[in-house]
Amino acid sequence: MSEFAPAWSNPKMTKAQVRKYIRDMEEARKKAQERLEKAKKSWEFDEDQEIETLEKELDNL
């Protein structure tokens, strides 16, 4: 994308690109949340600290 932008300006995302980016991030967040819930139900995580760490990472996504 930078090869098409003038050298004196910062490259910017179009509105369509922003919508797609947000949609993709929301989809990734939902998948991660589902995996986390499945792991909690199957007792894959024994320590609460591991769960809290993963939830923080999920919130930062």
Wavefront OBJ file of the C-alpha trace (Angstrom):
o trace
v 0.000 0.000 0.000
v 2.880 2.368 0.710
v 4.063 2.203 -2.886
v 0.861 3.970 -3.982
v 0.896 6.660 -1.294
v 2.755 9.897 -1.854
v 6.049 10.086 0.020
v 5.000 13.154 2.003
v 1.858 11.644 3.560
v 1.197 8.741 5.862
v -0.711 5.834 4.324
v -4.293 5.658 5.556
v -6.909 2.964 5.504
v -10.105 3.508 3.579
v -13.452 3.163 5.354
v -14.002 -0.220 3.716
v -10.587 -1.424 4.907
v -11.347 -0.255 8.456
v -14.709 -2.058 8.442
v -13.074 -5.268 7.193
v -10.303 -4.971 9.793
v -12.824 -4.510 12.608
v -14.982 -7.371 11.321
v -11.946 -9.682 11.161
v -10.830 -8.688 14.674
v -14.319 -9.300 16.086
v -14.418 -12.711 14.409
v -11.009 -13.608 15.842
v -12.121 -12.423 19.293
v -15.272 -14.556 19.164
v -13.294 -17.644 18.143
v -10.787 -17.064 20.936
v -13.595 -16.578 23.457
v -15.219 -19.847 22.351
v -11.915 -21.706 22.692
v -11.411 -20.225 26.150
v -14.893 -21.266 27.277
v -14.354 -24.766 25.903
v -11.018 -25.009 27.727
v -12.625 -23.859 30.983
v -15.356 -26.479 30.696
v -12.887 -29.293 29.997
v -10.696 -28.288 32.969
v -7.774 -27.734 30.639
v -6.647 -24.828 32.802
v -6.134 -25.723 36.435
v -4.797 -22.390 37.571
v -6.893 -19.237 37.640
v -3.810 -17.208 36.839
v -3.510 -18.829 33.409
v -7.150 -18.046 32.680
v -6.754 -14.434 33.787
v -3.684 -14.030 31.579
v -5.537 -15.378 28.553
v -8.549 -13.167 29.257
v -6.299 -10.106 29.442
v -4.733 -11.026 26.103
v -8.203 -11.500 24.671
v -9.276 -8.059 25.894
v -6.216 -6.501 24.278
v -7.088 -8.051 20.925
l 1 2 3 4 5 6 7 8 9 10 11 12 13 14 15 16 17 18 19 20 21 22 23 24 25 26 27 28 29 30 31 32 33 34 35 36 37 38 39 40 41 42 43 44 45 46 47 48 49 50 51 52 53 54 55 56 57 58 59 60 61
